[in-house]
Amino acid sequence: MGDCSDILKEDEATSWDYVIEDIAKRERMGYNKYGKYLTEDTDEDMLQHLYEELLDATVYIKTLLLQRKLHEI
């Protein structure tokens, strides 16, 4: 997560502030990588992209759970 310094002082920042900052960074990264923003006219299969992202997230979650279990022993 970012430091949120451009939004609020660290002791005043909320989780929402950090998420909003992360979204703005992802938007800039996406534009820099793909040269366009997502709009209602985007012709890519967003449902397929979401599915693939959720598959990746599921693997990350399982890895964290396995790591936690390993460290509990």
mmCIF file of the N, C-alpha and C atoms, coordinates in Angstrom:
data_MODEL
# 
_entry.id   MODEL 
# 
loop_
_atom_site.group_PDB 
_atom_site.id 
_atom_site.type_symbol 
_atom_site.label_atom_id 
_atom_site.label_alt_id 
_atom_site.label_comp_id 
_atom_site.label_asym_id 
_atom_site.label_entity_id 
_atom_site.label_seq_id 
_atom_site.pdbx_PDB_ins_code 
_atom_site.Cartn_x 
_atom_site.Cartn_y 
_atom_site.Cartn_z 
_atom_site.occupancy 
_atom_site.B_iso_or_equiv 
_atom_site.pdbx_formal_charge 
_atom_site.auth_seq_id 
_atom_site.auth_comp_id 
_atom_site.auth_asym_id 
_atom_site.auth_atom_id 
_atom_site.pdbx_PDB_model_num 
ATOM 1   N N  . MET A 1 1  ? 0.820   -1.176  0.000   1.00 0.00 ? 1  MET A N  1 
ATOM 2   C CA . MET A 1 1  ? 0.000   0.000   0.000   1.00 0.00 ? 1  MET A CA 1 
ATOM 3   C C  . MET A 1 1  ? 0.862   1.236   0.000   1.00 0.00 ? 1  MET A C  1 
ATOM 4   N N  . GLY A 1 2  ? 0.316   2.295   -0.519  1.00 0.00 ? 2  GLY A N  1 
ATOM 5   C CA . GLY A 1 2  ? 1.040   3.545   -0.540  1.00 0.00 ? 2  GLY A CA 1 
ATOM 6   C C  . GLY A 1 2  ? 1.097   4.167   0.829   1.00 0.00 ? 2  GLY A C  1 
ATOM 7   N N  . ASP A 1 3  ? 1.830   5.288   0.916   1.00 0.00 ? 3  ASP A N  1 
ATOM 8   C CA . ASP A 1 3  ? 1.941   5.932   2.213   1.00 0.00 ? 3  ASP A CA 1 
ATOM 9   C C  . ASP A 1 3  ? 0.812   6.922   2.451   1.00 0.00 ? 3  ASP A C  1 
ATOM 10  N N  . CYS A 1 4  ? 0.027   7.204   1.425   1.00 0.00 ? 4  CYS A N  1 
ATOM 11  C CA . CYS A 1 4  ? -1.155  8.039   1.550   1.00 0.00 ? 4  CYS A CA 1 
ATOM 12  C C  . CYS A 1 4  ? -0.800  9.465   1.960   1.00 0.00 ? 4  CYS A C  1 
ATOM 13  N N  . SER A 1 5  ? 0.451   9.879   1.804   1.00 0.00 ? 5  SER A N  1 
ATOM 14  C CA . SER A 1 5  ? 0.884   11.186  2.280   1.00 0.00 ? 5  SER A CA 1 
ATOM 15  C C  . SER A 1 5  ? 0.211   12.329  1.538   1.00 0.00 ? 5  SER A C  1 
ATOM 16  N N  . ASP A 1 6  ? -0.224  12.074  0.306   1.00 0.00 ? 6  ASP A N  1 
ATOM 17  C CA . ASP A 1 6  ? -0.878  13.144  -0.437  1.00 0.00 ? 6  ASP A CA 1 
ATOM 18  C C  . ASP A 1 6  ? -2.354  13.275  -0.074  1.00 0.00 ? 6  ASP A C  1 
ATOM 19  N N  . ILE A 1 7  ? -2.874  12.403  0.780   1.00 0.00 ? 7  ILE A N  1 
ATOM 20  C CA . ILE A 1 7  ? -4.276  12.472  1.179   1.00 0.00 ? 7  ILE A CA 1 
ATOM 21  C C  . ILE A 1 7  ? -4.398  13.037  2.590   1.00 0.00 ? 7  ILE A C  1 
ATOM 22  N N  . LEU A 1 8  ? -3.804  12.396  3.550   1.00 0.00 ? 8  LEU A N  1 
ATOM 23  C CA . LEU A 1 8  ? -3.891  12.786  4.948   1.00 0.00 ? 8  LEU A CA 1 
ATOM 24  C C  . LEU A 1 8  ? -2.600  12.448  5.665   1.00 0.00 ? 8  LEU A C  1 
ATOM 25  N N  . LYS A 1 9  ? -2.415  13.041  6.826   1.00 0.00 ? 9  LYS A N  1 
ATOM 26  C CA . LYS A 1 9  ? -1.302  12.618  7.661   1.00 0.00 ? 9  LYS A CA 1 
ATOM 27  C C  . LYS A 1 9  ? -1.515  11.156  8.013   1.00 0.00 ? 9  LYS A C  1 
ATOM 28  N N  . GLU A 1 10 ? -0.427  10.436  8.219   1.00 0.00 ? 10 GLU A N  1 
ATOM 29  C CA . GLU A 1 10 ? -0.524  8.993   8.465   1.00 0.00 ? 10 GLU A CA 1 
ATOM 30  C C  . GLU A 1 10 ? -1.465  8.662   9.616   1.00 0.00 ? 10 GLU A C  1 
ATOM 31  N N  . ASP A 1 11 ? -1.443  9.442   10.684  1.00 0.00 ? 11 ASP A N  1 
ATOM 32  C CA . ASP A 1 11 ? -2.293  9.129   11.835  1.00 0.00 ? 11 ASP A CA 1 
ATOM 33  C C  . ASP A 1 11 ? -3.760  9.463   11.585  1.00 0.00 ? 11 ASP A C  1 
ATOM 34  N N  . GLU A 1 12 ? -4.061  10.146  10.477  1.00 0.00 ? 12 GLU A N  1 
ATOM 35  C CA . GLU A 1 12 ? -5.439  10.483  10.137  1.00 0.00 ? 12 GLU A CA 1 
ATOM 36  C C  . GLU A 1 12 ? -5.990  9.654   8.991   1.00 0.00 ? 12 GLU A C  1 
ATOM 37  N N  . ALA A 1 13 ? -5.122  8.905   8.309   1.00 0.00 ? 13 ALA A N  1 
ATOM 38  C CA . ALA A 1 13 ? -5.538  8.142   7.136   1.00 0.00 ? 13 ALA A CA 1 
ATOM 39  C C  . ALA A 1 13 ? -6.438  6.978   7.542   1.00 0.00 ? 13 ALA A C  1 
ATOM 40  N N  . THR A 1 14 ? -7.464  6.751   6.729   1.00 0.00 ? 14 THR A N  1 
ATOM 41  C CA . THR A 1 14 ? -8.348  5.616   6.950   1.00 0.00 ? 14 THR A CA 1 
ATOM 42  C C  . THR A 1 14 ? -8.042  4.539   5.915   1.00 0.00 ? 14 THR A C  1 
ATOM 43  N N  . SER A 1 15 ? -8.593  3.375   6.124   1.00 0.00 ? 15 SER A N  1 
ATOM 44  C CA . SER A 1 15 ? -8.435  2.303   5.138   1.00 0.00 ? 15 SER A CA 1 
ATOM 45  C C  . SER A 1 15 ? -8.961  2.748   3.787   1.00 0.00 ? 15 SER A C  1 
ATOM 46  N N  . TRP A 1 16 ? -10.070 3.468   3.784   1.00 0.00 ? 16 TRP A N  1 
ATOM 47  C CA . TRP A 1 16 ? -10.635 3.969   2.528   1.00 0.00 ? 16 TRP A CA 1 
ATOM 48  C C  . TRP A 1 16 ? -9.634  4.863   1.801   1.00 0.00 ? 16 TRP A C  1 
ATOM 49  N N  . ASP A 1 17 ? -8.936  5.708   2.541   1.00 0.00 ? 17 ASP A N  1 
ATOM 50  C CA . ASP A 1 17 ? -7.943  6.591   1.918   1.00 0.00 ? 17 ASP A CA 1 
ATOM 51  C C  . ASP A 1 17 ? -6.863  5.787   1.208   1.00 0.00 ? 17 ASP A C  1 
ATOM 52  N N  . TYR A 1 18 ? -6.407  4.730   1.855   1.00 0.00 ? 18 TYR A N  1 
ATOM 53  C CA . TYR A 1 18 ? -5.375  3.892   1.239   1.00 0.00 ? 18 TYR A CA 1 
ATOM 54  C C  . TYR A 1 18 ? -5.901  3.185   -0.008  1.00 0.00 ? 18 TYR A C  1 
ATOM 55  N N  . VAL A 1 19 ? -7.125  2.702   0.053   1.00 0.00 ? 19 VAL A N  1 
ATOM 56  C CA . VAL A 1 19 ? -7.716  2.013   -1.104  1.00 0.00 ? 19 VAL A CA 1 
ATOM 57  C C  . VAL A 1 19 ? -7.887  2.992   -2.266  1.00 0.00 ? 19 VAL A C  1 
ATOM 58  N N  . ILE A 1 20 ? -8.354  4.189   -1.987  1.00 0.00 ? 20 ILE A N  1 
ATOM 59  C CA . ILE A 1 20 ? -8.535  5.195   -3.040  1.00 0.00 ? 20 ILE A CA 1 
ATOM 60  C C  . ILE A 1 20 ? -7.196  5.525   -3.681  1.00 0.00 ? 20 ILE A C  1 
ATOM 61  N N  . GLU A 1 21 ? -6.170  5.659   -2.874  1.00 0.00 ? 21 GLU A N  1 
ATOM 62  C CA . GLU A 1 21 ? -4.834  5.932   -3.415  1.00 0.00 ? 21 GLU A CA 1 
ATOM 63  C C  . GLU A 1 21 ? -4.355  4.759   -4.276  1.00 0.00 ? 21 GLU A C  1 
ATOM 64  N N  . ASP A 1 22 ? -4.576  3.538   -3.809  1.00 0.00 ? 22 ASP A N  1 
ATOM 65  C CA . ASP A 1 22 ? -4.172  2.360   -4.581  1.00 0.00 ? 22 ASP A CA 1 
ATOM 66  C C  . ASP A 1 22 ? -4.906  2.291   -5.918  1.00 0.00 ? 22 ASP A C  1 
ATOM 67  N N  . ILE A 1 23 ? -6.189  2.634   -5.923  1.00 0.00 ? 23 ILE A N  1 
ATOM 68  C CA . ILE A 1 23 ? -6.969  2.634   -7.172  1.00 0.00 ? 23 ILE A CA 1 
ATOM 69  C C  . ILE A 1 23 ? -6.387  3.649   -8.151  1.00 0.00 ? 23 ILE A C  1 
ATOM 70  N N  . ALA A 1 24 ? -6.067  4.834   -7.664  1.00 0.00 ? 24 ALA A N  1 
ATOM 71  C CA . ALA A 1 24 ? -5.488  5.870   -8.536  1.00 0.00 ? 24 ALA A CA 1 
ATOM 72  C C  . ALA A 1 24 ? -4.157  5.400   -9.118  1.00 0.00 ? 24 ALA A C  1 
ATOM 73  N N  . LYS A 1 25 ? -3.339  4.745   -8.294  1.00 0.00 ? 25 LYS A N  1 
ATOM 74  C CA . LYS A 1 25 ? -2.058  4.231   -8.789  1.00 0.00 ? 25 LYS A CA 1 
ATOM 75  C C  . LYS A 1 25 ? -2.271  3.145   -9.840  1.00 0.00 ? 25 LYS A C  1 
ATOM 76  N N  . ARG A 1 26 ? -3.234  2.259   -9.609  1.00 0.00 ? 26 ARG A N  1 
ATOM 77  C CA . ARG A 1 26 ? -3.522  1.192   -10.584 1.00 0.00 ? 26 ARG A CA 1 
ATOM 78  C C  . ARG A 1 26 ? -4.031  1.779   -11.893 1.00 0.00 ? 26 ARG A C  1 
ATOM 79  N N  . GLU A 1 27 ? -4.847  2.824   -11.808 1.00 0.00 ? 27 GLU A N  1 
ATOM 80  C CA . GLU A 1 27 ? -5.350  3.470   -13.023 1.00 0.00 ? 27 GLU A CA 1 
ATOM 81  C C  . GLU A 1 27 ? -4.190  4.045   -13.831 1.00 0.00 ? 27 GLU A C  1 
ATOM 82  N N  . ARG A 1 28 ? -3.276  4.733   -13.163 1.00 0.00 ? 28 ARG A N  1 
ATOM 83  C CA . ARG A 1 28 ? -2.108  5.292   -13.856 1.00 0.00 ? 28 ARG A CA 1 
ATOM 84  C C  . ARG A 1 28 ? -1.243  4.181   -14.446 1.00 0.00 ? 28 ARG A C  1 
ATOM 85  N N  . MET A 1 29 ? -1.018  3.107   -13.672 1.00 0.00 ? 29 MET A N  1 
ATOM 86  C CA . MET A 1 29 ? -0.214  1.987   -14.154 1.00 0.00 ? 29 MET A CA 1 
ATOM 87  C C  . MET A 1 29 ? -0.870  1.359   -15.382 1.00 0.00 ? 29 MET A C  1 
ATOM 88  N N  . GLY A 1 30 ? -2.180  1.153   -15.327 1.00 0.00 ? 30 GLY A N  1 
ATOM 89  C CA . GLY A 1 30 ? -2.893  0.571   -16.463 1.00 0.00 ? 30 GLY A CA 1 
ATOM 90  C C  . GLY A 1 30 ? -2.797  1.434   -17.701 1.00 0.00 ? 30 GLY A C  1 
ATOM 91  N N  . TYR A 1 31 ? -2.935  2.744   -17.516 1.00 0.00 ? 31 TYR A N  1 
ATOM 92  C CA . TYR A 1 31 ? -2.833  3.638   -18.672 1.00 0.00 ? 31 TYR A CA 1 
ATOM 93  C C  . TYR A 1 31 ? -1.417  3.610   -19.241 1.00 0.00 ? 31 TYR A C  1 
ATOM 94  N N  . ASN A 1 32 ? -0.417  3.647   -18.355 1.00 0.00 ? 32 ASN A N  1 
ATOM 95  C CA . ASN A 1 32 ? 0.972   3.611   -18.822 1.00 0.00 ? 32 ASN A CA 1 
ATOM 96  C C  . ASN A 1 32 ? 1.283   2.298   -19.539 1.00 0.00 ? 32 ASN A C  1 
ATOM 97  N N  . LYS A 1 33 ? 0.718   1.207   -19.070 1.00 0.00 ? 33 LYS A N  1 
ATOM 98  C CA . LYS A 1 33 ? 0.989   -0.100  -19.670 1.00 0.00 ? 33 LYS A CA 1 
ATOM 99  C C  . LYS A 1 33 ? 0.228   -0.304  -20.976 1.00 0.00 ? 33 LYS A C  1 
ATOM 100 N N  . TYR A 1 34 ? -1.062  0.080   -21.006 1.00 0.00 ? 34 TYR A N  1 
ATOM 101 C CA . TYR A 1 34 ? -1.920  -0.225  -22.148 1.00 0.00 ? 34 TYR A CA 1 
ATOM 102 C C  . TYR A 1 34 ? -2.253  0.979   -23.021 1.00 0.00 ? 34 TYR A C  1 
ATOM 103 N N  . GLY A 1 35 ? -1.930  2.178   -22.543 1.00 0.00 ? 35 GLY A N  1 
ATOM 104 C CA . GLY A 1 35 ? -2.165  3.388   -23.335 1.00 0.00 ? 35 GLY A CA 1 
ATOM 105 C C  . GLY A 1 35 ? -3.625  3.789   -23.441 1.00 0.00 ? 35 GLY A C  1 
ATOM 106 N N  . LYS A 1 36 ? -4.460  3.281   -22.537 1.00 0.00 ? 36 LYS A N  1 
ATOM 107 C CA . LYS A 1 36 ? -5.883  3.635   -22.559 1.00 0.00 ? 36 LYS A CA 1 
ATOM 108 C C  . LYS A 1 36 ? -6.489  3.350   -21.197 1.00 0.00 ? 36 LYS A C  1 
ATOM 109 N N  . TYR A 1 37 ? -7.653  3.961   -20.974 1.00 0.00 ? 37 TYR A N  1 
ATOM 110 C CA . TYR A 1 37 ? -8.407  3.719   -19.751 1.00 0.00 ? 37 TYR A CA 1 
ATOM 111 C C  . TYR A 1 37 ? -9.547  2.761   -20.068 1.00 0.00 ? 37 TYR A C  1 
ATOM 112 N N  . LEU A 1 38 ? -10.033 2.073   -19.053 1.00 0.00 ? 38 LEU A N  1 
ATOM 113 C CA . LEU A 1 38 ? -11.223 1.248   -19.236 1.00 0.00 ? 38 LEU A CA 1 
ATOM 114 C C  . LEU A 1 38 ? -12.454 2.158   -19.252 1.00 0.00 ? 38 LEU A C  1 
ATOM 115 N N  . THR A 1 39 ? -13.310 1.946   -20.230 1.00 0.00 ? 39 THR A N  1 
ATOM 116 C CA . THR A 1 39 ? -14.553 2.704   -20.337 1.00 0.00 ? 39 THR A CA 1 
ATOM 117 C C  . THR A 1 39 ? -15.663 1.738   -20.721 1.00 0.00 ? 39 THR A C  1 
ATOM 118 N N  . GLU A 1 40 ? -16.875 2.262   -20.826 1.00 0.00 ? 40 GLU A N  1 
ATOM 119 C CA . GLU A 1 40 ? -17.992 1.410   -21.262 1.00 0.00 ? 40 GLU A CA 1 
ATOM 120 C C  . GLU A 1 40 ? -17.807 0.940   -22.698 1.00 0.00 ? 40 GLU A C  1 
ATOM 121 N N  . ASP A 1 41 ? -16.908 1.573   -23.435 1.00 0.00 ? 41 ASP A N  1 
ATOM 122 C CA . ASP A 1 41 ? -16.640 1.176   -24.823 1.00 0.00 ? 41 ASP A CA 1 
ATOM 123 C C  . ASP A 1 41 ? -15.515 0.147   -24.947 1.00 0.00 ? 41 ASP A C  1 
ATOM 124 N N  . THR A 1 42 ? -14.922 -0.243  -23.831 1.00 0.00 ? 42 THR A N  1 
ATOM 125 C CA . THR A 1 42 ? -13.840 -1.226  -23.872 1.00 0.00 ? 42 THR A CA 1 
ATOM 126 C C  . THR A 1 42 ? -14.368 -2.509  -24.498 1.00 0.00 ? 42 THR A C  1 
ATOM 127 N N  . ASP A 1 43 ? -13.656 -2.988  -25.503 1.00 0.00 ? 43 ASP A N  1 
ATOM 128 C CA . ASP A 1 43 ? -14.150 -4.149  -26.251 1.00 0.00 ? 43 ASP A CA 1 
ATOM 129 C C  . ASP A 1 43 ? -13.552 -5.471  -25.777 1.00 0.00 ? 43 ASP A C  1 
ATOM 130 N N  . GLU A 1 44 ? -12.825 -5.454  -24.672 1.00 0.00 ? 44 GLU A N  1 
ATOM 131 C CA . GLU A 1 44 ? -12.256 -6.691  -24.147 1.00 0.00 ? 44 GLU A CA 1 
ATOM 132 C C  . GLU A 1 44 ? -13.276 -7.394  -23.260 1.00 0.00 ? 44 GLU A C  1 
ATOM 133 N N  . ASP A 1 45 ? -13.071 -8.673  -23.039 1.00 0.00 ? 45 ASP A N  1 
ATOM 134 C CA . ASP A 1 45 ? -13.980 -9.465  -22.225 1.00 0.00 ? 45 ASP A CA 1 
ATOM 135 C C  . ASP A 1 45 ? -13.639 -9.267  -20.752 1.00 0.00 ? 45 ASP A C  1 
ATOM 136 N N  . MET A 1 46 ? -14.278 -8.294  -20.137 1.00 0.00 ? 46 MET A N  1 
ATOM 137 C CA . MET A 1 46 ? -13.994 -7.959  -18.750 1.00 0.00 ? 46 MET A CA 1 
ATOM 138 C C  . MET A 1 46 ? -14.364 -9.098  -17.804 1.00 0.00 ? 46 MET A C  1 
ATOM 139 N N  . LEU A 1 47 ? -15.381 -9.857  -18.112 1.00 0.00 ? 47 LEU A N  1 
ATOM 140 C CA . LEU A 1 47 ? -15.754 -10.986 -17.273 1.00 0.00 ? 47 LEU A CA 1 
ATOM 141 C C  . LEU A 1 47 ? -14.644 -12.027 -17.256 1.00 0.00 ? 47 LEU A C  1 
ATOM 142 N N  . GLN A 1 48 ? -14.043 -12.296 -18.396 1.00 0.00 ? 48 GLN A N  1 
ATOM 143 C CA . GLN A 1 48 ? -12.931 -13.246 -18.467 1.00 0.00 ? 48 GLN A CA 1 
ATOM 144 C C  . GLN A 1 48 ? -11.726 -12.716 -17.696 1.00 0.00 ? 48 GLN A C  1 
ATOM 145 N N  . HIS A 1 49 ? -11.445 -11.414 -17.854 1.00 0.00 ? 49 HIS A N  1 
ATOM 146 C CA . HIS A 1 49 ? -10.337 -10.814 -17.108 1.00 0.00 ? 49 HIS A CA 1 
ATOM 147 C C  . HIS A 1 49 ? -10.568 -10.936 -15.605 1.00 0.00 ? 49 HIS A C  1 
ATOM 148 N N  . LEU A 1 50 ? -11.778 -10.640 -15.167 1.00 0.00 ? 50 LEU A N  1 
ATOM 149 C CA . LEU A 1 50 ? -12.101 -10.740 -13.748 1.00 0.00 ? 50 LEU A CA 1 
ATOM 150 C C  . LEU A 1 50 ? -11.929 -12.172 -13.255 1.00 0.00 ? 50 LEU A C  1 
ATOM 151 N N  . TYR A 1 51 ? -12.437 -13.124 -14.010 1.00 0.00 ? 51 TYR A N  1 
ATOM 152 C CA . TYR A 1 51 ? -12.307 -14.532 -13.644 1.00 0.00 ? 51 TYR A CA 1 
ATOM 153 C C  . TYR A 1 51 ? -10.838 -14.904 -13.462 1.00 0.00 ? 51 TYR A C  1 
ATOM 154 N N  . GLU A 1 52 ? -9.993  -14.490 -14.401 1.00 0.00 ? 52 GLU A N  1 
ATOM 155 C CA . GLU A 1 52 ? -8.573  -14.821 -14.327 1.00 0.00 ? 52 GLU A CA 1 
ATOM 156 C C  . GLU A 1 52 ? -7.913  -14.145 -13.131 1.00 0.00 ? 52 GLU A C  1 
ATOM 157 N N  . GLU A 1 53 ? -8.285  -12.899 -12.851 1.00 0.00 ? 53 GLU A N  1 
ATOM 158 C CA . GLU A 1 53 ? -7.745  -12.200 -11.685 1.00 0.00 ? 53 GLU A CA 1 
ATOM 159 C C  . GLU A 1 53 ? -8.164  -12.890 -10.390 1.00 0.00 ? 53 GLU A C  1 
ATOM 160 N N  . LEU A 1 54 ? -9.417  -13.353 -10.344 1.00 0.00 ? 54 LEU A N  1 
ATOM 161 C CA . LEU A 1 54 ? -9.890  -14.046 -9.146  1.00 0.00 ? 54 LEU A CA 1 
ATOM 162 C C  . LEU A 1 54 ? -9.204  -15.397 -8.969  1.00 0.00 ? 54 LEU A C  1 
ATOM 163 N N  . LEU A 1 55 ? -8.895  -16.057 -10.066 1.00 0.00 ? 55 LEU A N  1 
ATOM 164 C CA . LEU A 1 55 ? -8.117  -17.297 -9.976  1.00 0.00 ? 55 LEU A CA 1 
ATOM 165 C C  . LEU A 1 55 ? -6.748  -17.007 -9.372  1.00 0.00 ? 55 LEU A C  1 
ATOM 166 N N  . ASP A 1 56 ? -6.088  -15.949 -9.849  1.00 0.00 ? 56 ASP A N  1 
ATOM 167 C CA . ASP A 1 56 ? -4.792  -15.558 -9.292  1.00 0.00 ? 56 ASP A CA 1 
ATOM 168 C C  . ASP A 1 56 ? -4.931  -15.241 -7.810  1.00 0.00 ? 56 ASP A C  1 
ATOM 169 N N  . ALA A 1 57 ? -5.958  -14.485 -7.451  1.00 0.00 ? 57 ALA A N  1 
ATOM 170 C CA . ALA A 1 57 ? -6.170  -14.122 -6.048  1.00 0.00 ? 57 ALA A CA 1 
ATOM 171 C C  . ALA A 1 57 ? -6.386  -15.367 -5.192  1.00 0.00 ? 57 ALA A C  1 
ATOM 172 N N  . THR A 1 58 ? -7.094  -16.345 -5.727  1.00 0.00 ? 58 THR A N  1 
ATOM 173 C CA . THR A 1 58 ? -7.334  -17.583 -4.992  1.00 0.00 ? 58 THR A CA 1 
ATOM 174 C C  . THR A 1 58 ? -6.023  -18.311 -4.717  1.00 0.00 ? 58 THR A C  1 
ATOM 175 N N  . VAL A 1 59 ? -5.136  -18.325 -5.676  1.00 0.00 ? 59 VAL A N  1 
ATOM 176 C CA . VAL A 1 59 ? -3.829  -18.959 -5.481  1.00 0.00 ? 59 VAL A CA 1 
ATOM 177 C C  . VAL A 1 59 ? -3.034  -18.192 -4.420  1.00 0.00 ? 59 VAL A C  1 
ATOM 178 N N  . TYR A 1 60 ? -3.090  -16.867 -4.445  1.00 0.00 ? 60 TYR A N  1 
ATOM 179 C CA . TYR A 1 60 ? -2.386  -16.072 -3.431  1.00 0.00 ? 60 TYR A CA 1 
ATOM 180 C C  . TYR A 1 60 ? -2.932  -16.376 -2.041  1.00 0.00 ? 60 TYR A C  1 
ATOM 181 N N  . ILE A 1 61 ? -4.248  -16.453 -1.916  1.00 0.00 ? 61 ILE A N  1 
ATOM 182 C CA . ILE A 1 61 ? -4.875  -16.747 -0.630  1.00 0.00 ? 61 ILE A CA 1 
ATOM 183 C C  . ILE A 1 61 ? -4.458  -18.129 -0.129  1.00 0.00 ? 61 ILE A C  1 
ATOM 184 N N  . LYS A 1 62 ? -4.510  -19.111 -0.999  1.00 0.00 ? 62 LYS A N  1 
ATOM 185 C CA . LYS A 1 62 ? -4.137  -20.471 -0.596  1.00 0.00 ? 62 LYS A CA 1 
ATOM 186 C C  . LYS A 1 62 ? -2.675  -20.520 -0.156  1.00 0.00 ? 62 LYS A C  1 
ATOM 187 N N  . THR A 1 63 ? -1.812  -19.815 -0.868  1.00 0.00 ? 63 THR A N  1 
ATOM 188 C CA . THR A 1 63 ? -0.398  -19.771 -0.500  1.00 0.00 ? 63 THR A CA 1 
ATOM 189 C C  . THR A 1 63 ? -0.226  -19.178 0.891   1.00 0.00 ? 63 THR A C  1 
ATOM 190 N N  . LEU A 1 64 ? -0.924  -18.091 1.169   1.00 0.00 ? 64 LEU A N  1 
ATOM 191 C CA . LEU A 1 64 ? -0.848  -17.478 2.496   1.00 0.00 ? 64 LEU A CA 1 
ATOM 192 C C  . LEU A 1 64 ? -1.366  -18.414 3.578   1.00 0.00 ? 64 LEU A C  1 
ATOM 193 N N  . LEU A 1 65 ? -2.457  -19.107 3.295   1.00 0.00 ? 65 LEU A N  1 
ATOM 194 C CA . LEU A 1 65 ? -2.991  -20.062 4.261   1.00 0.00 ? 65 LEU A CA 1 
ATOM 195 C C  . LEU A 1 65 ? -2.006  -21.194 4.527   1.00 0.00 ? 65 LEU A C  1 
ATOM 196 N N  . LEU A 1 66 ? -1.374  -21.690 3.477   1.00 0.00 ? 66 LEU A N  1 
ATOM 197 C CA . LEU A 1 66 ? -0.378  -22.751 3.642   1.00 0.00 ? 66 LEU A CA 1 
ATOM 198 C C  . LEU A 1 66 ? 0.830   -22.253 4.430   1.00 0.00 ? 66 LEU A C  1 
ATOM 199 N N  . GLN A 1 67 ? 1.259   -21.033 4.155   1.00 0.00 ? 67 GLN A N  1 
ATOM 200 C CA . GLN A 1 67 ? 2.382   -20.460 4.888   1.00 0.00 ? 67 GLN A CA 1 
ATOM 201 C C  . GLN A 1 67 ? 2.041   -20.297 6.361   1.00 0.00 ? 67 GLN A C  1 
ATOM 202 N N  . ARG A 1 68 ? 0.812   -19.837 6.647   1.00 0.00 ? 68 ARG A N  1 
ATOM 203 C CA . ARG A 1 68 ? 0.380   -19.678 8.029   1.00 0.00 ? 68 ARG A CA 1 
ATOM 204 C C  . ARG A 1 68 ? 0.384   -21.027 8.747   1.00 0.00 ? 68 ARG A C  1 
ATOM 205 N N  . LYS A 1 69 ? -0.149  -22.046 8.087   1.00 0.00 ? 69 LYS A N  1 
ATOM 206 C CA . LYS A 1 69 ? -0.208  -23.371 8.684   1.00 0.00 ? 69 LYS A CA 1 
ATOM 207 C C  . LYS A 1 69 ? 1.190   -23.910 8.950   1.00 0.00 ? 69 LYS A C  1 
ATOM 208 N N  . LEU A 1 70 ? 2.095   -23.691 8.007   1.00 0.00 ? 70 LEU A N  1 
ATOM 209 C CA . LEU A 1 70 ? 3.480   -24.141 8.162   1.00 0.00 ? 70 LEU A CA 1 
ATOM 210 C C  . LEU A 1 70 ? 4.155   -23.491 9.361   1.00 0.00 ? 70 LEU A C  1 
ATOM 211 N N  . HIS A 1 71 ? 3.869   -22.227 9.594   1.00 0.00 ? 71 HIS A N  1 
ATOM 212 C CA . HIS A 1 71 ? 4.506   -21.504 10.693  1.00 0.00 ? 71 HIS A CA 1 
ATOM 213 C C  . HIS A 1 71 ? 3.847   -21.757 12.039  1.00 0.00 ? 71 HIS A C  1 
ATOM 214 N N  . GLU A 1 72 ? 2.660   -22.379 12.043  1.00 0.00 ? 72 GLU A N  1 
ATOM 215 C CA . GLU A 1 72 ? 1.976   -22.705 13.300  1.00 0.00 ? 72 GLU A CA 1 
ATOM 216 C C  . GLU A 1 72 ? 2.550   -23.952 13.943  1.00 0.00 ? 72 GLU A C  1 
ATOM 217 N N  . ILE A 1 73 ? 3.203   -24.765 13.131  1.00 0.00 ? 73 ILE A N  1 
ATOM 218 C CA . ILE A 1 73 ? 3.724   -26.053 13.638  1.00 0.00 ? 73 ILE A CA 1 
ATOM 219 C C  . ILE A 1 73 ? 4.950   -25.841 14.493  1.00 0.00 ? 73 ILE A C  1 
# 
